[in-house]
Amino acid sequence: MDRITPPQLNYDNVLPLAIESRSNRREFHPVNGQTFSNANGATICRIDINADSMLDATHSYLECQLRNDSGDDTVFLSPNPFTPAWVQRLRIESGGVVIEDINEYSRLYAMLVLQQCPESYVKNNLSNQGLYRHIPTGILQSDGTGVDFMPTSFALQGATAGTSAGNAVATSLCAEVSELMYPMTLQGYMRAPRIDMDAGIAAAGATNQPNADGLTVNDYLKIKNAEARTLAFPLVSGFLNMDKYIPLVMMNAGFTLELTLCDANRIGVSRTEAAATNQGAFVDSLWTVQSCKYVAHLIDLDRSFYDKLRAVMESSGGVLQLAGQTYRHFVGELPLSTGPHTITIPARVKSVKSIFGTFIRASQMGANSSYDTSVFQTAFLSKYRFEIGSVRYPQTDVNAQTAENEVELQKAWGRLGDYNHQQAYSAKHTRNAEDPRTGSTYATSLLSSFAIGYDFEAFQRVALEAGINTADRSLPINFICERTANATASTRVDFFVLTDAIYYINLDGTVSVSI
């Protein structure tokens, strides 16, 4: 038997030399104005992107400034900490052909961050992008004027807020909650995100500065009146997140990036703020997006490469084929009753890879006191399934109150068995679920990072169009679920259908898409 040389001792395998190329950073600015806000009616930002180059979209990003226009020096604007919160809808077209359209974009973005990114990304990368500072050390109950954001067991236990005893209890609870925040996901522990801007810690006696016990108020981004904060973030998009460079040089019109603003109050929260207590009233948000630009990483190649690319296109029928994965958004509503309830998802696509769902009380959408794009509530689900045509997925309902839901969600992300995968937050699944440490119930907890997901692919992530075809046969997709008796309100459901997208660039420079 021949003996082999370990690769560490093989010095013949040198890195190959790159073809002649040059990278270039170029900025593309809106073509339809400089400032965008609900106040001036300019709610759509359009940026034309065209160049005689290749676009490395995965190393490109969007940059803008978010300005507080409250007109009141006591009012602070805190945008959603997990998202480019002002983006309601992302749309991409080329030569008049829509090649991607994602509605409820910021809500999708928040779900991806919370479910797909490790804690370090939330703490560091989002901070670097200007979206967020860092995760506070603790999560406490609200001040009693609004929703309780954590179980009653985390209350001040009779101590008076603002007193030494209250601060001591609060400090202890912060450590207690932090300990609970980051255990193993699949064991069903609760790791709830800090959604409330600051009421919890303010109620525990904190001030704007660290007190004697080292307890701080919140570290969420706060923008003062008439001030602007620069945000810079990558875009979630099937077309822009492909593993291939986008050949702008082969596209007659390049493409247009279209961003639609959200309603004013959906960006986050605005509130008056007392210097010492940080417990001012919530007010309607007034803000402007300005200095918007797409910062592109372009690659210039020798003309001979483009000649070879054209030859490849001619040999393959005059078309260049690129593949990505995009999301289609659909919304439904769950009534207050226990059910069963059926919501039809009218997705007509060639390959349903996965379906994800998030939940929020309809009354909280657009409320000036909540980060509604990152508020994912439990909805008191007890079980659920999907039906496509006459086929049930799965054959037996998923138990939404156990770790079974977490496993199915990880399967839908293609992450089950990936022991290197980390996620920022997970959650116990219903408000009446048990605290794994004490056995007590979460009587009033409304906010979590709860989501559902189900994988429909036969060959997960290894082939195109391995999911369910609902386009050719017009098969209806039904979500069927039941709620527990503890449900207290009708609930909005946001579904995101993950599907394959195949983009075709033709020799004549036109672009089309198959979804």
Summary of the structure (lengths in Angstrom):
residues: 515
radius of gyration: 24.7
end to end distance: 51.3
largest distance: 81.5
contacts: 1676
relative contact order: 0.20
helix: 17%
strand: 34%
